[in-house]
């Protein structure tokens, strides 16, 4: 009997393998980390990703 270890693989359509590098000072990183924590985000990365995707989404303004 084979025992599987680790978590199951992420489905291909949900896999995140691209990186966006943003250079920050220590104080900027601390400020963003606190904001992410205060917002209840699971991580700074999740919080930043959500904000950027929201900002980049097409808006209904001007219709």
N, CA, C, O and CB atoms as a CASP TS submission, in Angstrom:
PFRMAT TS
TARGET T0000
AUTHOR 0000-0000-0000
METHOD Language model
MODEL 1
PARENT N/A
ATOM      1  N   UNK     1       0.851  -1.188   0.000  1.00  0.00           N
ATOM      2  CA  UNK     1       0.000   0.000   0.000  1.00  0.00           C
ATOM      3  C   UNK     1       0.888   1.239   0.000  1.00  0.00           C
ATOM      4  O   UNK     1       1.735   1.408   0.877  1.00  0.00           O
ATOM      5  CB  UNK     1      -0.964   0.005   1.229  1.00  0.00           C
ATOM      6  N   UNK     2       0.687   2.097  -0.986  1.00  0.00           N
ATOM      7  CA  UNK     2       1.495   3.302  -1.109  1.00  0.00           C
ATOM      8  C   UNK     2       0.829   4.457  -0.361  1.00  0.00           C
ATOM      9  O   UNK     2      -0.369   4.698  -0.509  1.00  0.00           O
ATOM     10  CB  UNK     2       1.705   3.666  -2.594  1.00  0.00           C
ATOM     11  N   UNK     3       1.610   5.154   0.431  1.00  0.00           N
ATOM     12  CA  UNK     3       1.093   6.281   1.197  1.00  0.00           C
ATOM     13  C   UNK     3       1.507   7.563   0.487  1.00  0.00           C
ATOM     14  O   UNK     3       2.693   7.802   0.262  1.00  0.00           O
ATOM     15  CB  UNK     3       1.613   6.258   2.674  1.00  0.00           C
ATOM     16  N   UNK     4       0.513   8.392   0.134  1.00  0.00           N
ATOM     17  CA  UNK     4       0.796   9.671  -0.503  1.00  0.00           C
ATOM     18  C   UNK     4       1.106  10.698   0.566  1.00  0.00           C
ATOM     19  O   UNK     4       0.455  10.744   1.609  1.00  0.00           O
ATOM     20  CB  UNK     4      -0.389  10.133  -1.381  1.00  0.00           C
ATOM     21  N   UNK     5       2.103  11.516   0.298  1.00  0.00           N
ATOM     22  CA  UNK     5       2.477  12.549   1.262  1.00  0.00           C
ATOM     23  C   UNK     5       2.410  13.919   0.591  1.00  0.00           C
ATOM     24  O   UNK     5       2.511  14.034  -0.631  1.00  0.00           O
ATOM     25  CB  UNK     5       3.900  12.286   1.835  1.00  0.00           C
ATOM     26  N   UNK     6       2.240  14.938   1.402  1.00  0.00           N
ATOM     27  CA  UNK     6       2.169  16.299   0.877  1.00  0.00           C
ATOM     28  C   UNK     6       0.770  16.652   0.428  1.00  0.00           C
ATOM     29  O   UNK     6      -0.146  15.831   0.462  1.00  0.00           O
ATOM     30  CB  UNK     6       3.133  16.473  -0.274  1.00  0.00           C
ATOM     31  N   UNK     7       0.633  17.877   0.011  1.00  0.00           N
ATOM     32  CA  UNK     7      -0.686  18.306  -0.444  1.00  0.00           C
ATOM     33  C   UNK     7      -0.865  17.986  -1.922  1.00  0.00           C
ATOM     34  O   UNK     7       0.113  17.823  -2.652  1.00  0.00           O
ATOM     35  CB  UNK     7      -0.884  19.812  -0.194  1.00  0.00           C
ATOM     36  N   UNK     8      -2.119  17.897  -2.357  1.00  0.00           N
ATOM     37  CA  UNK     8      -2.365  17.577  -3.766  1.00  0.00           C
ATOM     38  C   UNK     8      -1.901  18.723  -4.665  1.00  0.00           C
ATOM     39  O   UNK     8      -1.842  19.870  -4.222  1.00  0.00           O
ATOM     40  CB  UNK     8      -3.864  17.286  -4.003  1.00  0.00           C
ATOM     41  N   UNK     9      -1.572  18.421  -5.921  1.00  0.00           N
ATOM     42  CA  UNK     9      -1.111  19.472  -6.833  1.00  0.00           C
ATOM     43  C   UNK     9      -2.217  20.502  -7.103  1.00  0.00           C
ATOM     44  O   UNK     9      -3.404  20.177  -7.092  1.00  0.00           O
ATOM     45  CB  UNK     9      -0.634  18.853  -8.159  1.00  0.00           C
ATOM     46  N   UNK    10      -1.804  21.728  -7.342  1.00  0.00           N
ATOM     47  CA  UNK    10      -2.733  22.810  -7.680  1.00  0.00           C
ATOM     48  C   UNK    10      -3.196  22.590  -9.119  1.00  0.00           C
ATOM     49  O   UNK    10      -2.378  22.288  -9.988  1.00  0.00           O
ATOM     50  CB  UNK    10      -2.060  24.232  -7.504  1.00  0.00           C
ATOM     51  N   UNK    11      -4.498  22.737  -9.382  1.00  0.00           N
ATOM     52  CA  UNK    11      -4.977  22.611 -10.763  1.00  0.00           C
ATOM     53  C   UNK    11      -4.259  23.614 -11.674  1.00  0.00           C
ATOM     54  O   UNK    11      -3.958  24.734 -11.262  1.00  0.00           O
ATOM     55  CB  UNK    11      -6.510  22.830 -10.828  1.00  0.00           C
ATOM     56  N   UNK    12      -3.994  23.205 -12.891  1.00  0.00           N
ATOM     57  CA  UNK    12      -3.229  24.013 -13.836  1.00  0.00           C
ATOM     58  C   UNK    12      -3.785  25.427 -13.983  1.00  0.00           C
ATOM     59  O   UNK    12      -3.017  26.389 -14.022  1.00  0.00           O
ATOM     60  CB  UNK    12      -3.201  23.336 -15.185  1.00  0.00           C
ATOM     61  N   UNK    13      -5.099  25.565 -14.066  1.00  0.00           N
ATOM     62  CA  UNK    13      -5.696  26.889 -14.285  1.00  0.00           C
ATOM     63  C   UNK    13      -5.576  27.800 -13.058  1.00  0.00           C
ATOM     64  O   UNK    13      -5.827  29.000 -13.168  1.00  0.00           O
ATOM     65  CB  UNK    13      -7.162  26.737 -14.664  1.00  0.00           C
ATOM     66  N   UNK    14      -5.204  27.267 -11.909  1.00  0.00           N
ATOM     67  CA  UNK    14      -5.035  28.080 -10.697  1.00  0.00           C
ATOM     68  C   UNK    14      -3.566  28.275 -10.326  1.00  0.00           C
ATOM     69  O   UNK    14      -3.256  28.987  -9.371  1.00  0.00           O
ATOM     70  CB  UNK    14      -5.771  27.435  -9.532  1.00  0.00           C
ATOM     71  N   UNK    15      -2.671  27.652 -11.070  1.00  0.00           N
ATOM     72  CA  UNK    15      -1.249  27.713 -10.747  1.00  0.00           C
ATOM     73  C   UNK    15      -0.701  29.113 -11.004  1.00  0.00           C
ATOM     74  O   UNK    15      -0.913  29.696 -12.067  1.00  0.00           O
ATOM     75  CB  UNK    15      -0.463  26.674 -11.565  1.00  0.00           C
ATOM     76  N   UNK    16      -0.003  29.631 -10.021  1.00  0.00           N
ATOM     77  CA  UNK    16       0.618  30.954 -10.134  1.00  0.00           C
ATOM     78  C   UNK    16       2.122  30.745 -10.251  1.00  0.00           C
ATOM     79  O   UNK    16       2.775  30.320  -9.298  1.00  0.00           O
ATOM     80  CB  UNK    16       0.261  31.876  -8.900  1.00  0.00           C
ATOM     81  N   UNK    17       2.662  31.044 -11.420  1.00  0.00           N
ATOM     82  CA  UNK    17       4.091  30.842 -11.601  1.00  0.00           C
ATOM     83  C   UNK    17       4.805  32.074 -12.146  1.00  0.00           C
ATOM     84  O   UNK    17       5.980  32.001 -12.507  1.00  0.00           O
ATOM     85  CB  UNK    17       4.322  29.682 -12.518  1.00  0.00           C
ATOM     86  N   UNK    18       4.124  33.175 -12.207  1.00  0.00           N
ATOM     87  CA  UNK    18       4.723  34.442 -12.652  1.00  0.00           C
ATOM     88  C   UNK    18       4.983  35.314 -11.434  1.00  0.00           C
ATOM     89  O   UNK    18       4.237  35.279 -10.456  1.00  0.00           O
ATOM     90  CB  UNK    18       3.798  35.182 -13.675  1.00  0.00           C
ATOM     91  N   UNK    19       6.047  36.093 -11.511  1.00  0.00           N
ATOM     92  CA  UNK    19       6.403  36.975 -10.400  1.00  0.00           C
ATOM     93  C   UNK    19       6.468  38.419 -10.870  1.00  0.00           C
ATOM     94  O   UNK    19       6.873  38.708 -11.996  1.00  0.00           O
ATOM     95  CB  UNK    19       7.746  36.556  -9.781  1.00  0.00           C
ATOM     96  N   UNK    20       6.065  39.309  -9.991  1.00  0.00           N
ATOM     97  CA  UNK    20       6.199  40.744 -10.197  1.00  0.00           C
ATOM     98  C   UNK    20       7.027  41.251  -9.029  1.00  0.00           C
ATOM     99  O   UNK    20       6.586  41.211  -7.880  1.00  0.00           O
ATOM    100  CB  UNK    20       4.788  41.476 -10.292  1.00  0.00           C
ATOM    101  N   UNK    21       8.209  41.720  -9.322  1.00  0.00           N
ATOM    102  CA  UNK    21       9.109  42.176  -8.261  1.00  0.00           C
ATOM    103  C   UNK    21       8.930  43.684  -8.090  1.00  0.00           C
ATOM    104  O   UNK    21       9.014  44.446  -9.054  1.00  0.00           O
ATOM    105  CB  UNK    21      10.604  41.821  -8.588  1.00  0.00           C
ATOM    106  N   UNK    22       8.686  44.094  -6.865  1.00  0.00           N
ATOM    107  CA  UNK    22       8.530  45.513  -6.531  1.00  0.00           C
ATOM    108  C   UNK    22       9.531  45.819  -5.422  1.00  0.00           C
ATOM    109  O   UNK    22       9.477  45.227  -4.344  1.00  0.00           O
ATOM    110  CB  UNK    22       7.042  45.858  -6.084  1.00  0.00           C
ATOM    111  N   UNK    23      10.424  46.727  -5.691  1.00  0.00           N
ATOM    112  CA  UNK    23      11.436  47.090  -4.704  1.00  0.00           C
ATOM    113  C   UNK    23      10.827  48.053  -3.688  1.00  0.00           C
ATOM    114  O   UNK    23      10.199  49.043  -4.062  1.00  0.00           O
ATOM    115  CB  UNK    23      12.678  47.724  -5.389  1.00  0.00           C
ATOM    116  N   UNK    24      11.015  47.757  -2.398  1.00  0.00           N
ATOM    117  CA  UNK    24      10.453  48.558  -1.316  1.00  0.00           C
ATOM    118  C   UNK    24      11.524  48.838  -0.277  1.00  0.00           C
ATOM    119  O   UNK    24      12.490  48.086  -0.141  1.00  0.00           O
ATOM    120  CB  UNK    24       9.246  47.844  -0.672  1.00  0.00           C
ATOM    121  N   UNK    25      11.343  49.918   0.447  1.00  0.00           N
ATOM    122  CA  UNK    25      12.169  50.161   1.620  1.00  0.00           C
ATOM    123  C   UNK    25      11.609  49.328   2.759  1.00  0.00           C
ATOM    124  O   UNK    25      10.495  48.814   2.669  1.00  0.00           O
ATOM    125  CB  UNK    25      12.211  51.681   1.992  1.00  0.00           C
ATOM    126  N   UNK    26      12.374  49.197   3.823  1.00  0.00           N
ATOM    127  CA  UNK    26      11.877  48.463   4.995  1.00  0.00           C
ATOM    128  C   UNK    26      10.589  49.085   5.513  1.00  0.00           C
ATOM    129  O   UNK    26       9.649  48.369   5.856  1.00  0.00           O
ATOM    130  CB  UNK    26      12.938  48.439   6.110  1.00  0.00           C
ATOM    131  N   UNK    27      10.539  50.408   5.573  1.00  0.00           N
ATOM    132  CA  UNK    27       9.352  51.073   6.122  1.00  0.00           C
ATOM    133  C   UNK    27       8.139  50.898   5.205  1.00  0.00           C
ATOM    134  O   UNK    27       7.014  50.761   5.686  1.00  0.00           O
ATOM    135  CB  UNK    27       9.632  52.567   6.339  1.00  0.00           C
ATOM    136  N   UNK    28       8.361  50.901   3.898  1.00  0.00           N
ATOM    137  CA  UNK    28       7.248  50.666   2.969  1.00  0.00           C
ATOM    138  C   UNK    28       6.717  49.248   3.130  1.00  0.00           C
ATOM    139  O   UNK    28       5.505  49.030   3.139  1.00  0.00           O
ATOM    140  CB  UNK    28       7.693  50.908   1.507  1.00  0.00           C
ATOM    141  N   UNK    29       7.619  48.293   3.257  1.00  0.00           N
ATOM    142  CA  UNK    29       7.199  46.900   3.431  1.00  0.00           C
ATOM    143  C   UNK    29       6.418  46.726   4.733  1.00  0.00           C
ATOM    144  O   UNK    29       5.395  46.041   4.761  1.00  0.00           O
ATOM    145  CB  UNK    29       8.423  45.963   3.417  1.00  0.00           C
ATOM    146  N   UNK    30       6.896  47.341   5.801  1.00  0.00           N
ATOM    147  CA  UNK    30       6.200  47.265   7.084  1.00  0.00           C
ATOM    148  C   UNK    30       4.812  47.895   6.994  1.00  0.00           C
ATOM    149  O   UNK    30       3.846  47.353   7.531  1.00  0.00           O
ATOM    150  CB  UNK    30       7.021  47.955   8.179  1.00  0.00           C
ATOM    151  N   UNK    31       4.714  49.029   6.319  1.00  0.00           N
ATOM    152  CA  UNK    31       3.430  49.712   6.149  1.00  0.00           C
ATOM    153  C   UNK    31       2.441  48.825   5.392  1.00  0.00           C
ATOM    154  O   UNK    31       1.283  48.701   5.790  1.00  0.00           O
ATOM    155  CB  UNK    31       3.625  51.048   5.404  1.00  0.00           C
ATOM    156  N   UNK    32       2.899  48.210   4.305  1.00  0.00           N
ATOM    157  CA  UNK    32       2.023  47.340   3.520  1.00  0.00           C
ATOM    158  C   UNK    32       1.658  46.068   4.284  1.00  0.00           C
ATOM    159  O   UNK    32       0.516  45.613   4.217  1.00  0.00           O
ATOM    160  CB  UNK    32       2.692  46.977   2.197  1.00  0.00           C
ATOM    161  N   UNK    33       2.605  45.498   4.999  1.00  0.00           N
ATOM    162  CA  UNK    33       2.328  44.292   5.783  1.00  0.00           C
ATOM    163  C   UNK    33       1.279  44.574   6.848  1.00  0.00           C
ATOM    164  O   UNK    33       0.396  43.749   7.080  1.00  0.00           O
ATOM    165  CB  UNK    33       3.615  43.761   6.435  1.00  0.00           C
ATOM    166  N   UNK    34       1.366  45.726   7.495  1.00  0.00           N
ATOM    167  CA  UNK    34       0.375  46.095   8.511  1.00  0.00           C
ATOM    168  C   UNK    34      -1.004  46.291   7.874  1.00  0.00           C
ATOM    169  O   UNK    34      -2.016  45.855   8.421  1.00  0.00           O
ATOM    170  CB  UNK    34       0.811  47.382   9.250  1.00  0.00           C
ATOM    171  N   UNK    35      -1.031  46.948   6.719  1.00  0.00           N
ATOM    172  CA  UNK    35      -2.309  47.167   6.036  1.00  0.00           C
ATOM    173  C   UNK    35      -2.939  45.833   5.634  1.00  0.00           C
ATOM    174  O   UNK    35      -4.150  45.651   5.766  1.00  0.00           O
ATOM    175  CB  UNK    35      -2.112  48.063   4.791  1.00  0.00           C
ATOM    176  N   UNK    36      -2.126  44.910   5.148  1.00  0.00           N
ATOM    177  CA  UNK    36      -2.637  43.593   4.761  1.00  0.00           C
ATOM    178  C   UNK    36      -3.185  42.854   5.976  1.00  0.00           C
ATOM    179  O   UNK    36      -4.249  42.239   5.911  1.00  0.00           O
ATOM    180  CB  UNK    36      -1.533  42.759   4.085  1.00  0.00           C
ATOM    181  N   UNK    37      -2.453  42.918   7.080  1.00  0.00           N
ATOM    182  CA  UNK    37      -2.903  42.252   8.305  1.00  0.00           C
ATOM    183  C   UNK    37      -4.200  42.875   8.803  1.00  0.00           C
ATOM    184  O   UNK    37      -5.132  42.161   9.173  1.00  0.00           O
ATOM    185  CB  UNK    37      -1.818  42.332   9.398  1.00  0.00           C
ATOM    186  N   UNK    38      -4.263  44.213   8.815  1.00  0.00           N
ATOM    187  CA  UNK    38      -5.469  44.916   9.264  1.00  0.00           C
ATOM    188  C   UNK    38      -6.675  44.589   8.387  1.00  0.00           C
ATOM    189  O   UNK    38      -7.812  44.589   8.859  1.00  0.00           O
ATOM    190  CB  UNK    38      -5.228  46.424   9.271  1.00  0.00           C
ATOM    191  N   UNK    39      -6.419  44.311   7.103  1.00  0.00           N
ATOM    192  CA  UNK    39      -7.497  43.974   6.170  1.00  0.00           C
ATOM    193  C   UNK    39      -7.912  42.512   6.297  1.00  0.00           C
ATOM    194  O   UNK    39      -8.880  42.081   5.671  1.00  0.00           O
ATOM    195  CB  UNK    39      -7.065  44.268   4.734  1.00  0.00           C
ATOM    196  N   UNK    40      -7.179  41.749   7.109  1.00  0.00           N
ATOM    197  CA  UNK    40      -7.514  40.344   7.305  1.00  0.00           C
ATOM    198  C   UNK    40      -7.028  39.434   6.192  1.00  0.00           C
ATOM    199  O   UNK    40      -7.507  38.309   6.051  1.00  0.00           O
ATOM    200  CB  UNK    40      -8.984  40.201   7.443  1.00  0.00           C
ATOM    201  N   UNK    41      -6.075  39.916   5.398  1.00  0.00           N
ATOM    202  CA  UNK    41      -5.554  39.110   4.291  1.00  0.00           C
ATOM    203  C   UNK    41      -4.717  37.951   4.826  1.00  0.00           C
ATOM    204  O   UNK    41      -4.089  38.055   5.879  1.00  0.00           O
ATOM    205  CB  UNK    41      -4.713  39.982   3.331  1.00  0.00           C
ATOM    206  N   UNK    42      -4.721  36.856   4.086  1.00  0.00           N
ATOM    207  CA  UNK    42      -3.933  35.687   4.470  1.00  0.00           C
ATOM    208  C   UNK    42      -2.439  35.977   4.385  1.00  0.00           C
ATOM    209  O   UNK    42      -1.645  35.410   5.136  1.00  0.00           O
ATOM    210  CB  UNK    42      -4.285  34.494   3.583  1.00  0.00           C
ATOM    211  N   UNK    43      -2.065  36.859   3.471  1.00  0.00           N
ATOM    212  CA  UNK    43      -0.659  37.214   3.306  1.00  0.00           C
ATOM    213  C   UNK    43      -0.562  38.573   2.627  1.00  0.00           C
ATOM    214  O   UNK    43      -1.526  39.058   2.035  1.00  0.00           O
ATOM    215  CB  UNK    43       0.096  36.136   2.487  1.00  0.00           C
ATOM    216  N   UNK    44       0.596  39.167   2.721  1.00  0.00           N
ATOM    217  CA  UNK    44       0.844  40.433   2.020  1.00  0.00           C
ATOM    218  C   UNK    44       0.686  40.224   0.518  1.00  0.00           C
ATOM    219  O   UNK    44       0.092  41.056  -0.168  1.00  0.00           O
ATOM    220  CB  UNK    44       2.263  40.985   2.348  1.00  0.00           C
ATOM    221  N   UNK    45       1.210  39.131   0.014  1.00  0.00           N
ATOM    222  CA  UNK    45       1.116  38.831  -1.416  1.00  0.00           C
ATOM    223  C   UNK    45      -0.339  38.754  -1.876  1.00  0.00           C
ATOM    224  O   UNK    45      -0.697  39.321  -2.908  1.00  0.00           O
ATOM    225  CB  UNK    45       1.833  37.516  -1.729  1.00  0.00           C
ATOM    226  N   UNK    46      -1.177  38.050  -1.111  1.00  0.00           N
ATOM    227  CA  UNK    46      -2.597  37.940  -1.469  1.00  0.00           C
ATOM    228  C   UNK    46      -3.258  39.312  -1.482  1.00  0.00           C
ATOM    229  O   UNK    46      -4.027  39.631  -2.388  1.00  0.00           O
ATOM    230  CB  UNK    46      -3.333  37.007  -0.487  1.00  0.00           C
ATOM    231  N   UNK    47      -2.954  40.117  -0.474  1.00  0.00           N
ATOM    232  CA  UNK    47      -3.564  41.442  -0.356  1.00  0.00           C
ATOM    233  C   UNK    47      -3.168  42.333  -1.530  1.00  0.00           C
ATOM    234  O   UNK    47      -4.014  42.992  -2.133  1.00  0.00           O
ATOM    235  CB  UNK    47      -3.158  42.104   0.968  1.00  0.00           C
ATOM    236  N   UNK    48      -1.870  42.346  -1.848  1.00  0.00           N
ATOM    237  CA  UNK    48      -1.380  43.167  -2.963  1.00  0.00           C
ATOM    238  C   UNK    48      -1.975  42.680  -4.278  1.00  0.00           C
ATOM    239  O   UNK    48      -2.408  43.490  -5.098  1.00  0.00           O
ATOM    240  CB  UNK    48       0.166  43.136  -3.032  1.00  0.00           C
ATOM    241  N   UNK    49      -2.002  41.349  -4.491  1.00  0.00           N
ATOM    242  CA  UNK    49      -2.566  40.797  -5.727  1.00  0.00           C
ATOM    243  C   UNK    49      -4.021  41.223  -5.891  1.00  0.00           C
ATOM    244  O   UNK    49      -4.426  41.649  -6.973  1.00  0.00           O
ATOM    245  CB  UNK    49      -2.460  39.259  -5.732  1.00  0.00           C
ATOM    246  N   UNK    50      -4.812  41.108  -4.817  1.00  0.00           N
ATOM    247  CA  UNK    50      -6.225  41.488  -4.890  1.00  0.00           C
ATOM    248  C   UNK    50      -6.398  42.959  -5.238  1.00  0.00           C
ATOM    249  O   UNK    50      -7.234  43.307  -6.072  1.00  0.00           O
ATOM    250  CB  UNK    50      -6.920  41.188  -3.571  1.00  0.00           C
ATOM    251  N   UNK    51      -5.610  43.828  -4.602  1.00  0.00           N
ATOM    252  CA  UNK    51      -5.710  45.260  -4.885  1.00  0.00           C
ATOM    253  C   UNK    51      -5.310  45.585  -6.323  1.00  0.00           C
ATOM    254  O   UNK    51      -5.978  46.375  -6.989  1.00  0.00           O
ATOM    255  CB  UNK    51      -4.837  46.047  -3.915  1.00  0.00           C
ATOM    256  N   UNK    52      -4.233  44.984  -6.799  1.00  0.00           N
ATOM    257  CA  UNK    52      -3.781  45.250  -8.167  1.00  0.00           C
ATOM    258  C   UNK    52      -4.787  44.748  -9.197  1.00  0.00           C
ATOM    259  O   UNK    52      -5.065  45.435 -10.180  1.00  0.00           O
ATOM    260  CB  UNK    52      -2.421  44.599  -8.412  1.00  0.00           C
ATOM    261  N   UNK    53      -5.329  43.559  -8.977  1.00  0.00           N
ATOM    262  CA  UNK    53      -6.320  43.034  -9.924  1.00  0.00           C
ATOM    263  C   UNK    53      -7.592  43.873  -9.927  1.00  0.00           C
ATOM    264  O   UNK    53      -8.203  44.083 -10.974  1.00  0.00           O
ATOM    265  CB  UNK    53      -6.659  41.580  -9.587  1.00  0.00           C
ATOM    266  N   UNK    54      -7.985  44.349  -8.755  1.00  0.00           N
ATOM    267  CA  UNK    54      -9.162  45.224  -8.669  1.00  0.00           C
ATOM    268  C   UNK    54      -8.911  46.536  -9.411  1.00  0.00           C
ATOM    269  O   UNK    54      -9.781  47.026 -10.131  1.00  0.00           O
ATOM    270  CB  UNK    54      -9.522  45.508  -7.192  1.00  0.00           C
ATOM    271  N   UNK    55      -7.719  47.098  -9.231  1.00  0.00           N
ATOM    272  CA  UNK    55      -7.376  48.355  -9.903  1.00  0.00           C
ATOM    273  C   UNK    55      -7.279  48.189 -11.426  1.00  0.00           C
ATOM    274  O   UNK    55      -7.575  49.119 -12.176  1.00  0.00           O
ATOM    275  CB  UNK    55      -6.053  48.893  -9.356  1.00  0.00           C
ATOM    276  N   UNK    56      -6.867  47.013 -11.870  1.00  0.00           N
ATOM    277  CA  UNK    56      -6.678  46.781 -13.295  1.00  0.00           C
ATOM    278  C   UNK    56      -7.947  46.338 -14.000  1.00  0.00           C
ATOM    279  O   UNK    56      -8.003  46.357 -15.230  1.00  0.00           O
ATOM    280  CB  UNK    56      -5.613  45.757 -13.503  1.00  0.00           C
ATOM    281  N   UNK    57      -8.960  45.941 -13.256  1.00  0.00           N
ATOM    282  CA  UNK    57     -10.203  45.447 -13.856  1.00  0.00           C
ATOM    283  C   UNK    57     -10.903  46.575 -14.604  1.00  0.00           C
ATOM    284  O   UNK    57     -10.900  47.724 -14.162  1.00  0.00           O
ATOM    285  CB  UNK    57     -11.140  44.853 -12.774  1.00  0.00           C
ATOM    286  N   UNK    58     -11.500  46.232 -15.737  1.00  0.00           N
ATOM    287  CA  UNK    58     -12.263  47.256 -16.467  1.00  0.00           C
ATOM    288  C   UNK    58     -13.383  47.806 -15.587  1.00  0.00           C
ATOM    289  O   UNK    58     -14.049  47.061 -14.869  1.00  0.00           O
ATOM    290  CB  UNK    58     -12.851  46.671 -17.781  1.00  0.00           C
ATOM    291  N   UNK    59     -13.572  49.087 -15.653  1.00  0.00           N
ATOM    292  CA  UNK    59     -14.622  49.696 -14.833  1.00  0.00           C
ATOM    293  C   UNK    59     -15.821  50.052 -15.713  1.00  0.00           C
ATOM    294  O   UNK    59     -15.727  50.090 -16.939  1.00  0.00           O
ATOM    295  CB  UNK    59     -14.088  50.960 -14.098  1.00  0.00           C
ATOM    296  N   UNK    60     -16.934  50.307 -15.056  1.00  0.00           N
ATOM    297  CA  UNK    60     -18.147  50.700 -15.758  1.00  0.00           C
ATOM    298  C   UNK    60     -18.271  52.213 -15.851  1.00  0.00           C
ATOM    299  O   UNK    60     -19.301  52.728 -16.288  1.00  0.00           O
ATOM    300  CB  UNK    60     -19.366  50.121 -15.066  1.00  0.00           C
ATOM    301  N   UNK    61     -17.225  52.929 -15.441  1.00  0.00           N
ATOM    302  CA  UNK    61     -17.269  54.396 -15.490  1.00  0.00           C
ATOM    303  C   UNK    61     -17.340  54.863 -16.934  1.00  0.00           C
ATOM    304  O   UNK    61     -16.702  54.287 -17.816  1.00  0.00           O
ATOM    305  CB  UNK    61     -16.035  55.012 -14.786  1.00  0.00           C
ATOM    306  N   UNK    62     -18.101  55.884 -17.162  1.00  0.00           N
ATOM    307  CA  UNK    62     -18.205  56.455 -18.495  1.00  0.00           C
ATOM    308  C   UNK    62     -19.235  55.775 -19.380  1.00  0.00           C
ATOM    309  O   UNK    62     -19.380  56.135 -20.548  1.00  0.00           O
ATOM    310  CB  UNK    62     -16.885  56.400 -19.159  1.00  0.00           C
ATOM    311  N   UNK    63     -19.952  54.801 -18.842  1.00  0.00           N
ATOM    312  CA  UNK    63     -20.993  54.140 -19.644  1.00  0.00           C
ATOM    313  C   UNK    63     -22.313  54.807 -19.444  1.00  0.00           C
ATOM    314  O   UNK    63     -23.310  54.393 -20.035  1.00  0.00           O
ATOM    315  CB  UNK    63     -21.107  52.664 -19.294  1.00  0.00           C
TER
END
